[in-house]
């Protein structure tokens, strides 16, 4: 009886453990889980400015995370939210300057 109860507990937790990969923070989209939100189309418009230019305009970094060799940053300013990827210099690939790519998640500020 105790073995059966232990097996049920292990099986119930294994379903939760497989809801996401160990490196993922949020449950994957489309899985059968009460915590899985549906994937909804979201505007992600590329911007032409650099990360430095947005920081100079008053944007503040509110989150950061590492994805491969890039640093992903979320910036906000006056209701606008940007997502930027900062790629550091990599002398192994002859890239001797940092580069950045940014996208807007909403269009509150028209000065971008």
Secondary structure, DSSP 8 states (H G I E B T S, - for coil): -HHHHHHHHHHHHHHHHTTS-TT-SS--TTSS-TT---------EE-SS-HHHHHHTT-EEEEEEEETTEEEEEEEETTEEEEEEEE--BGGGTB-S-EEEEEES----TT-
